[in-house]
Amino acid sequence: MKKLRLLLGDQLNSKHSWFQNTDDQTMYCMFEMRQETDYTKHHIQKVAGFFAAMRNFAQELEKAEHHIVYFNINHKNNKQSLVENLNFLIKENNIEKFEYLAPDEYRLDQQLKEFCKKTQIESEVYTTEHFYTERKELANFFKGKKQFLMENFYRNMRKKHQILMVDNQPEGGKWNYDASNRKKWKGDTLIPPEISFDNDVSEIVSEIKQTDIQTIGNIHPKYFEYPISRKQSLKQLAYFCEHLLIHFGDYQDAMHTDKIYLFHSRISFAMNTKMISPKEIINKVLETYRQRTDEIDISQVEGFIRQILGWREYMRGMYWMLMPDYKKENFLENKNKLPKFFWTGNTQMNCLKNAINNSLDNGYAHHIQRLMVTGNFALLTQINPDEIDAWYLGIYVDAVEWVQLPNTRGMSQFADGGKIATKPYVSSGSYIGKMSNYCDSCSYKKTKKFEDDACPFNTLYWNFLDEKQGQLSSNFRMKMMYSLLNKMPTEERVKIKEKANHIIANLDAY
């Protein structure tokens, strides 16, 4: 063997040009490592899912007659460190050249750059051939601009790739159908049962426990539901297009105690591991729409495409434009600790109880549960963004830092001072009541602000505005709320402040 090629756990792209021909002189390597399982505490389903998908991918490469060296988590030669494993293989096999695919995480990108500087052999980096954009494309697009509005970037992407376009105008006459994507699900629209693959990951779970890797959350080892191969990923996509796309846009922001997934695709794990590409997904969605324009409205399709072509590519571009300083941003100077119930789900607040327990049980929550329930609460209680970052990165099966960090620190926690979101995404209990049935069976009342049974979101919302007035009152999108706050009777504001201070000091009692 003369050449060693590294594949990371989120680089499972079987369509990559690397794999189109076999080469007797090339060795591929993949590692399950404590380096990756231990930098934060991950959900057991996340660790098991990544290991299962990686092992399937290695087997696919072997079947295609590529030479692959794979270190399981407890392999005798596994040094549990990327650099040590690479050095071991290079020395053992007299490797003359090292090649790798550009990592999507800054930490690994830096580690591999340093490794290549120090190694005595030639090295080369290649693109993963996955995204619509190159790393620096967004930075170039916004060069010289003071605001980095996603909508502007999204429209440019639609034009560049001719997606939902008629000549140079948006198909249907609108760029964005977000106003049509905010319906509350009331049970009158039938939700098809979710597709489930029931993958048996018992052996992997056993190895994780034997190796004493610390995890969070729950798992049914014989019934892992997410796709762990390209074949399953394509089935997941086909099922979404056939059964769920028809109402995706309508209810993409809805939440319900009895329905975990509603009309969401659950394709993000497959996409973030690169078993399936965003282009394949969008092409399949468009193909379905063209075949069924009489029953699928454009608002369903645009709402889905916006999340992938717009938001996902935007998050990645912002990550690479703003790192590494972005990881330290704390514009609002929030310093509180995350309450224990984020790890247990033991809270009397019904919205948080549902969102957190869904996360612990399934490694899943859709974007509104993440943004307007758990994220909203963390911001209102002024949690240190480092703590909420670690929680989001660990608890979701699909969480990888390039997409998690800007979503959390920027969109959810406003820790970047408005680079991503033009205002903090905070709300009182009324928004949660509008988009879900969570409030119906909650012991707290969404109509009250400071009484014993008042919804904590209400108390915390007005207190947050009061506390952060110095940083936020000049924000044009916050002016109406500050006008209402400043008209509030002094006595009421005092009661809100007292109640909010009690909640923040005793979070796990609520």
C-alpha positions as CSV (number, residue, x, y, z in Angstrom):
1,M,0.0,0.0,0.0
2,K,1.3,3.4,-1.0
3,K,-1.7,5.7,-0.2
4,L,-3.8,6.0,3.0
5,R,-7.2,7.7,2.8
6,L,-9.0,8.7,5.9
7,L,-12.8,8.7,6.2
8,L,-14.5,10.3,9.2
9,G,-17.8,9.2,10.7
10,D,-19.8,11.9,8.9
11,Q,-18.2,11.2,5.5
12,L,-20.2,8.2,4.3
13,N,-20.7,9.3,0.8
14,S,-20.6,6.2,-1.4
15,K,-21.1,8.4,-4.5
16,H,-17.9,10.2,-3.9
17,S,-15.4,10.1,-6.9
18,W,-12.9,8.4,-4.7
19,F,-14.9,5.2,-4.8
20,Q,-15.7,5.0,-8.5
21,N,-12.5,3.0,-9.2
22,T,-10.6,0.4,-7.1
23,D,-6.9,0.8,-6.6
24,D,-4.6,-1.9,-5.2
25,Q,-2.2,0.7,-3.8
26,T,-4.8,2.6,-1.8
27,M,-5.9,1.8,1.8
28,Y,-9.0,3.4,3.4
29,C,-9.2,3.8,7.1
30,M,-12.1,4.5,9.5
31,F,-11.9,4.7,13.3
32,E,-14.4,4.6,16.2
33,M,-12.6,6.6,18.9
34,R,-12.8,7.8,22.4
35,Q,-11.5,11.1,21.0
36,E,-14.9,11.5,19.3
37,T,-17.2,9.9,21.9
38,D,-15.8,11.8,24.9
39,Y,-15.4,15.5,23.9
40,T,-19.0,16.0,25.0
41,K,-21.6,13.5,26.5
42,H,-23.5,12.2,23.5
43,H,-26.9,10.5,23.3
44,I,-26.6,6.7,23.3
45,Q,-28.6,6.6,20.0
46,K,-26.2,9.1,18.5
47,V,-23.1,7.0,19.3
48,A,-24.8,3.7,18.3
49,G,-26.2,5.3,15.1
50,F,-22.8,6.7,14.0
51,F,-21.0,3.4,14.7
52,A,-23.7,1.4,12.9
53,A,-23.7,3.6,9.8
54,M,-19.8,3.6,9.7
55,R,-19.7,-0.2,10.0
56,N,-22.2,-0.6,7.2
57,F,-20.3,1.9,5.0
58,A,-17.0,0.0,5.6
59,Q,-18.7,-3.3,4.6
60,E,-20.1,-1.6,1.4
61,L,-16.5,-0.5,0.5
62,E,-15.2,-4.0,1.1
63,K,-17.9,-5.5,-1.1
64,A,-16.9,-3.0,-3.8
65,E,-13.3,-4.4,-3.4
66,H,-11.8,-1.4,-1.8
67,H,-9.1,-2.1,0.9
68,I,-10.5,-0.8,4.2
69,V,-9.0,-0.9,7.7
70,Y,-11.6,-0.4,10.3
71,F,-10.9,0.0,14.0
72,N,-14.0,-0.8,16.2
73,I,-14.1,1.0,19.5
74,N,-12.4,-1.9,21.3
75,H,-10.1,-3.0,18.5
76,K,-6.7,-4.1,19.9
77,N,-4.8,-1.6,17.7
78,N,-7.1,1.3,18.3
79,K,-5.2,4.1,20.1
80,Q,-8.5,6.1,20.6
81,S,-6.8,9.1,19.0
82,L,-7.0,10.2,15.4
83,V,-3.3,11.2,15.1
84,E,-2.0,8.1,16.9
85,N,-4.1,5.8,14.7
86,L,-2.9,7.5,11.5
87,N,0.7,7.3,12.6
88,F,0.3,3.6,13.5
89,L,-1.1,2.8,10.0
90,I,1.4,4.9,8.1
91,K,4.3,3.2,9.9
92,E,2.9,-0.3,9.7
93,N,2.2,-0.1,6.0
94,N,5.1,2.1,4.8
95,I,2.5,4.6,3.5
96,E,4.0,7.2,1.1
97,K,1.0,9.6,0.8
98,F,-1.9,10.6,3.1
99,E,-5.2,11.9,1.8
100,Y,-8.4,13.0,3.5
101,L,-11.7,14.6,2.9
102,A,-12.1,18.2,4.3
103,P,-13.8,17.8,7.8
104,D,-16.9,19.9,8.4
105,E,-15.9,20.5,12.0
106,Y,-13.3,23.2,12.8
107,R,-11.7,21.1,15.6
108,L,-10.9,18.2,13.3
109,D,-10.0,20.5,10.4
110,Q,-7.3,22.0,12.6
111,Q,-6.1,18.7,13.9
112,L,-5.6,17.2,10.5
113,K,-3.9,20.4,9.2
114,E,-1.4,20.1,12.1
115,F,-1.0,16.4,11.5
116,C,-0.1,17.1,7.8
117,K,2.4,19.7,8.8
118,K,4.2,17.3,11.1
119,T,4.1,14.1,9.1
120,Q,7.0,13.2,6.9
121,I,5.0,12.1,3.9
122,E,3.1,13.9,1.2
123,S,-0.6,14.8,2.0
124,E,-3.6,16.2,0.1
125,V,-7.1,17.2,1.1
126,Y,-10.2,16.8,-1.1
127,T,-13.8,18.1,-1.0
128,T,-16.5,15.8,0.4
129,E,-18.6,16.5,-2.8
130,H,-21.7,16.8,-0.6
131,F,-22.9,20.4,-0.2
132,Y,-24.2,22.9,-2.8
133,T,-21.7,25.5,-1.6
134,E,-18.0,25.6,-1.1
135,R,-16.8,26.6,2.4
136,K,-16.1,30.2,1.7
137,E,-18.9,30.8,-0.8
138,L,-21.2,32.5,1.8
139,A,-18.4,34.6,3.2
140,N,-17.7,35.9,-0.4
141,F,-21.4,36.5,-0.9
142,F,-21.7,38.7,2.2
143,K,-18.3,40.4,1.7
144,G,-18.6,44.1,2.6
145,K,-22.1,43.6,4.0
146,K,-23.0,44.6,7.6
147,Q,-25.9,42.1,7.8
148,F,-25.9,38.4,6.8
149,L,-29.5,37.9,6.0
150,M,-30.3,34.2,5.2
151,E,-33.2,35.3,2.9
152,N,-30.8,37.1,0.6
153,F,-28.5,34.1,0.5
154,Y,-31.4,31.7,-0.1
155,R,-32.7,33.7,-3.0
156,N,-29.3,33.7,-4.6
157,M,-29.1,29.9,-4.1
158,R,-32.5,29.5,-5.8
159,K,-31.3,31.6,-8.8
160,K,-27.9,30.0,-9.0
161,H,-29.2,26.4,-9.0
162,Q,-32.5,27.2,-10.8
163,I,-34.7,25.6,-8.0
164,L,-38.4,26.6,-8.0
165,M,-37.6,29.3,-10.5
166,V,-39.3,30.5,-13.8
167,D,-36.6,32.4,-15.6
168,N,-35.4,34.7,-13.0
169,Q,-38.6,34.8,-10.9
170,P,-39.7,32.5,-8.1
171,E,-42.2,29.9,-9.1
172,G,-45.6,30.6,-7.8
173,G,-44.8,34.3,-7.4
174,K,-43.3,34.2,-3.9
175,W,-39.8,33.5,-2.6
176,N,-41.0,32.4,0.8
177,Y,-44.2,30.7,2.0
178,D,-43.3,30.9,5.7
179,A,-46.6,32.6,6.5
180,S,-48.4,29.4,5.2
181,N,-46.2,27.1,7.3
182,R,-47.5,27.9,10.8
183,K,-50.6,25.8,11.3
184,K,-51.4,24.1,14.6
185,W,-52.1,20.4,14.2
186,K,-55.5,19.7,15.8
187,G,-55.9,16.0,14.9
188,D,-58.1,16.5,11.9
189,T,-55.4,15.8,9.4
190,L,-54.3,12.1,9.4
191,I,-50.6,11.6,10.1
192,P,-49.3,8.4,8.5
193,P,-47.2,6.1,10.8
194,E,-43.5,6.9,10.6
195,I,-41.3,4.5,8.7
196,S,-39.1,2.5,11.0
197,F,-36.1,0.2,10.1
198,D,-35.8,-1.6,13.5
199,N,-32.0,-2.0,13.1
200,D,-30.5,-4.3,15.7
201,V,-27.6,-2.4,17.3
202,S,-27.4,-4.6,20.4
203,E,-23.8,-5.6,19.8
204,I,-22.7,-1.9,19.4
205,V,-24.6,-0.9,22.5
206,S,-22.9,-3.7,24.4
207,E,-19.5,-2.6,23.2
208,I,-20.2,1.0,24.2
209,K,-21.1,-0.1,27.7
210,Q,-18.0,-2.4,27.9
211,T,-15.8,0.5,26.9
212,D,-17.5,2.6,29.6
213,I,-18.3,5.5,27.3
214,Q,-20.6,7.9,29.2
215,T,-23.8,8.6,27.3
216,I,-27.2,10.2,27.9
217,G,-30.7,9.2,26.8
218,N,-32.5,5.9,26.1
219,I,-32.3,3.3,23.4
220,H,-34.1,0.1,22.4
221,P,-31.0,-1.8,21.0
222,K,-33.0,-4.1,18.8
223,Y,-35.1,-1.4,17.3
224,F,-32.9,1.5,16.2
225,E,-35.3,3.5,14.0
226,Y,-33.0,5.8,11.9
227,P,-31.5,4.8,8.6
228,I,-27.9,3.4,8.9
229,S,-27.2,2.7,5.2
230,R,-27.7,4.5,1.9
231,K,-30.4,2.0,1.0
232,Q,-32.4,2.8,4.1
233,S,-31.7,6.5,3.6
234,L,-33.3,6.4,0.2
235,K,-36.3,4.5,1.6
236,Q,-36.7,7.2,4.3
237,L,-36.7,9.9,1.6
238,A,-39.1,8.0,-0.7
239,Y,-41.5,7.5,2.3
240,F,-41.4,11.2,3.1
241,C,-42.1,12.2,-0.4
242,E,-45.0,9.8,-0.9
243,H,-46.7,10.2,2.5
244,L,-45.6,13.3,4.4
245,L,-44.6,16.0,1.9
246,I,-48.2,16.8,1.2
247,H,-48.6,18.4,4.6
248,F,-45.1,19.1,5.6
249,G,-45.2,22.9,5.2
250,D,-48.6,23.3,6.9
251,Y,-47.4,21.7,10.1
252,Q,-43.7,22.1,10.2
253,D,-43.9,24.4,13.2
254,A,-46.6,22.5,15.0
255,M,-46.1,20.5,18.3
256,H,-48.3,17.9,19.9
257,T,-48.2,15.7,23.0
258,D,-49.3,12.6,21.1
259,K,-47.2,13.0,18.0
260,I,-43.5,13.1,18.0
261,Y,-42.6,13.5,14.3
262,L,-45.8,14.8,12.7
263,F,-45.0,15.3,9.0
264,H,-41.2,15.8,9.4
265,S,-38.9,13.7,7.2
266,R,-36.4,12.5,9.9
267,I,-33.8,12.5,7.1
268,S,-31.3,14.8,8.9
269,F,-29.1,12.0,10.4
270,A,-28.8,10.3,7.0
271,M,-27.9,13.7,5.4
272,N,-25.5,14.8,8.1
273,T,-23.5,11.6,7.8
274,K,-23.6,12.1,4.0
275,M,-25.2,8.8,3.3
276,I,-27.6,10.9,1.1
277,S,-26.9,14.3,-0.4
278,P,-29.0,17.5,-0.2
279,K,-29.2,17.5,-4.0
280,E,-30.7,14.0,-4.1
281,I,-33.2,15.0,-1.5
282,I,-34.3,18.3,-3.2
283,N,-34.4,16.6,-6.7
284,K,-36.7,13.8,-5.3
285,V,-38.9,16.4,-3.6
286,L,-39.2,18.4,-6.8
287,E,-39.9,15.3,-8.8
288,T,-42.7,14.3,-6.5
289,Y,-44.1,17.8,-6.6
290,R,-44.1,17.9,-10.4
291,Q,-45.9,14.5,-10.5
292,R,-48.6,15.6,-8.0
293,T,-49.1,19.4,-8.5
294,D,-52.8,18.8,-8.3
295,E,-52.6,17.7,-4.6
296,I,-49.3,19.1,-3.2
297,D,-49.2,22.8,-2.8
298,I,-46.0,24.8,-3.6
299,S,-45.9,26.0,0.0
300,Q,-45.2,22.5,1.3
301,V,-42.3,22.1,-1.1
302,E,-40.8,25.5,-0.7
303,G,-40.9,25.2,3.1
304,F,-38.9,22.0,2.9
305,I,-36.4,23.2,0.3
306,R,-35.8,26.4,2.3
307,Q,-34.6,24.3,5.2
308,I,-32.0,22.5,3.1
309,L,-31.0,24.8,0.3
310,G,-31.3,27.9,2.4
311,W,-30.9,27.3,6.1
312,R,-28.5,24.3,6.1
313,E,-26.1,25.8,3.6
314,Y,-26.4,29.1,5.3
315,M,-25.5,27.6,8.7
316,R,-22.4,25.9,7.2
317,G,-21.2,29.0,5.6
318,M,-21.7,31.1,8.7
319,Y,-19.8,28.5,10.7
320,W,-16.8,28.6,8.5
321,M,-16.9,32.4,8.2
322,L,-17.1,33.0,11.9
323,M,-15.0,30.3,13.5
324,P,-13.1,29.9,15.8
325,D,-14.1,33.1,17.7
326,Y,-17.8,32.3,17.2
327,K,-17.6,29.5,19.8
328,K,-16.8,32.0,22.5
329,E,-19.5,34.6,21.7
330,N,-21.7,35.6,24.7
331,F,-23.2,39.0,23.7
332,L,-25.9,38.9,26.5
333,E,-23.3,37.8,29.1
334,N,-25.5,34.9,30.3
335,K,-23.9,32.8,33.0
336,N,-26.5,30.6,34.6
337,K,-26.3,26.8,34.8
338,L,-28.5,24.4,32.8
339,P,-31.2,22.9,35.2
340,K,-30.9,19.2,36.0
341,F,-34.3,18.5,34.3
342,F,-32.7,19.0,30.9
343,W,-31.0,15.6,31.5
344,T,-34.0,13.9,33.1
345,G,-37.2,15.5,31.7
346,N,-38.5,15.9,35.3
347,T,-40.3,19.2,35.2
348,Q,-43.9,20.4,35.7
349,M,-43.8,22.6,32.6
350,N,-45.6,20.4,30.1
351,C,-43.9,21.9,26.9
352,L,-40.4,21.3,28.3
353,K,-41.4,17.9,29.7
354,N,-42.5,16.7,26.2
355,A,-39.7,18.3,24.2
356,I,-37.0,17.0,26.6
357,N,-38.4,13.5,27.0
358,N,-38.8,13.2,23.2
359,S,-35.1,14.2,23.0
360,L,-34.0,11.7,25.7
361,D,-36.2,8.9,24.3
362,N,-35.6,9.4,20.5
363,G,-32.5,11.7,20.1
364,Y,-34.9,13.9,18.2
365,A,-36.8,17.2,18.4
366,H,-37.9,19.3,15.4
367,H,-36.7,22.9,14.9
368,I,-39.5,24.6,16.8
369,Q,-39.2,22.4,19.8
370,R,-35.4,23.2,19.8
371,L,-35.8,26.9,19.1
372,M,-39.0,27.9,20.9
373,V,-39.2,25.5,23.8
374,T,-35.8,24.3,25.1
375,G,-33.9,27.1,23.4
376,N,-36.4,29.8,24.4
377,F,-36.4,28.6,28.0
378,A,-32.6,28.5,28.2
379,L,-32.3,32.1,26.9
380,L,-35.0,33.4,29.2
381,T,-33.3,31.8,32.2
382,Q,-30.0,33.3,30.9
383,I,-28.1,30.0,30.7
384,N,-24.4,30.2,29.8
385,P,-24.3,29.4,26.0
386,D,-21.4,27.0,26.6
387,E,-23.8,24.8,28.6
388,I,-26.7,24.9,26.1
389,D,-24.2,24.3,23.2
390,A,-22.9,21.1,24.9
391,W,-26.5,19.9,25.5
392,Y,-27.7,20.4,21.9
393,L,-24.5,18.9,20.5
394,G,-24.9,15.8,22.7
395,I,-28.6,15.0,22.8
396,Y,-29.5,14.9,19.1
397,V,-28.7,12.0,16.8
398,D,-28.2,14.5,13.9
399,A,-26.0,17.0,15.8
400,V,-22.6,17.8,14.3
401,E,-21.0,21.1,15.3
402,W,-21.0,22.9,12.0
403,V,-24.8,22.9,12.0
404,Q,-25.5,22.8,15.7
405,L,-23.2,25.7,16.9
406,P,-24.6,28.5,14.7
407,N,-28.1,27.3,15.2
408,T,-27.7,27.3,19.0
409,R,-25.3,30.1,19.7
410,G,-26.7,32.4,17.0
411,M,-30.3,31.6,16.2
412,S,-31.4,30.2,19.5
413,Q,-29.3,32.0,22.2
414,F,-28.5,35.3,20.4
415,A,-25.0,35.0,21.8
416,D,-23.6,36.5,18.6
417,G,-25.4,39.8,19.1
418,G,-27.4,39.4,15.8
419,K,-25.0,38.0,13.2
420,I,-27.5,35.2,12.4
421,A,-30.9,36.2,13.9
422,T,-32.1,39.8,13.6
423,K,-33.7,39.6,17.1
424,P,-33.7,37.1,20.0
425,Y,-36.1,34.3,19.5
426,V,-37.9,34.6,22.8
427,S,-41.6,34.3,23.5
428,S,-44.1,34.0,26.3
429,G,-46.3,31.0,26.8
430,S,-48.8,32.3,24.3
431,Y,-46.7,31.3,21.3
432,I,-46.3,27.7,22.6
433,G,-50.1,27.6,23.2
434,K,-50.7,28.8,19.7
435,M,-48.5,26.1,18.0
436,S,-49.3,23.1,20.3
437,N,-51.6,21.5,22.8
438,Y,-48.9,21.5,25.5
439,C,-50.6,24.2,27.5
440,D,-54.0,22.3,27.6
441,S,-52.8,19.8,30.2
442,C,-50.1,21.9,32.0
443,S,-50.4,22.8,35.7
444,Y,-49.3,26.4,34.8
445,K,-51.6,29.0,33.2
446,K,-50.4,30.7,30.0
447,T,-52.7,33.7,30.7
448,K,-51.0,34.6,34.0
449,K,-47.7,36.5,34.5
450,F,-46.6,36.3,38.1
451,E,-49.1,34.4,40.2
452,D,-48.2,31.0,41.8
453,D,-49.7,29.1,38.9
454,A,-48.4,31.6,36.2
455,C,-46.6,30.1,33.2
456,P,-42.9,30.5,33.9
457,F,-42.4,31.5,30.3
458,N,-44.6,34.6,30.8
459,T,-42.7,35.7,33.9
460,L,-39.3,35.0,32.4
461,Y,-40.2,36.7,29.1
462,W,-40.9,40.1,30.6
463,N,-38.1,39.8,33.1
464,F,-35.7,39.0,30.2
465,L,-36.8,42.1,28.3
466,D,-36.2,44.1,31.5
467,E,-32.8,42.6,32.3
468,K,-31.5,43.0,28.8
469,Q,-32.9,46.4,28.0
470,G,-29.4,47.9,27.7
471,Q,-28.4,45.5,25.0
472,L,-31.7,45.1,23.1
473,S,-33.9,48.2,23.3
474,S,-32.3,49.7,20.3
475,N,-33.1,46.7,18.2
476,F,-35.8,47.8,15.7
477,R,-37.6,44.4,15.9
478,M,-37.9,44.7,19.7
479,K,-39.3,48.3,19.9
480,M,-43.0,47.2,20.2
481,M,-42.3,44.8,23.0
482,Y,-40.2,47.4,24.9
483,S,-43.0,49.9,24.4
484,L,-45.4,47.5,26.1
485,L,-42.9,46.8,28.9
486,N,-42.3,50.4,29.6
487,K,-46.1,51.0,29.8
488,M,-46.4,48.2,32.4
489,P,-47.3,49.5,35.9
490,T,-44.3,49.6,38.2
491,E,-46.0,47.3,40.8
492,E,-46.5,44.6,38.1
493,R,-42.9,44.8,37.0
494,V,-41.7,44.4,40.6
495,K,-43.9,41.3,41.0
496,I,-42.6,39.9,37.7
497,K,-39.0,40.5,38.8
498,E,-39.4,38.9,42.2
499,K,-41.1,35.8,40.6
500,A,-38.5,35.5,37.8
501,N,-35.6,35.7,40.3
502,H,-37.3,32.9,42.3
503,I,-37.7,30.7,39.2
504,I,-34.1,31.2,38.1
505,A,-32.8,30.5,41.6
506,N,-35.0,27.3,41.8
507,L,-35.2,26.0,38.3
508,D,-35.5,22.3,39.2
509,A,-38.5,23.0,41.4
510,Y,-40.6,24.1,38.4
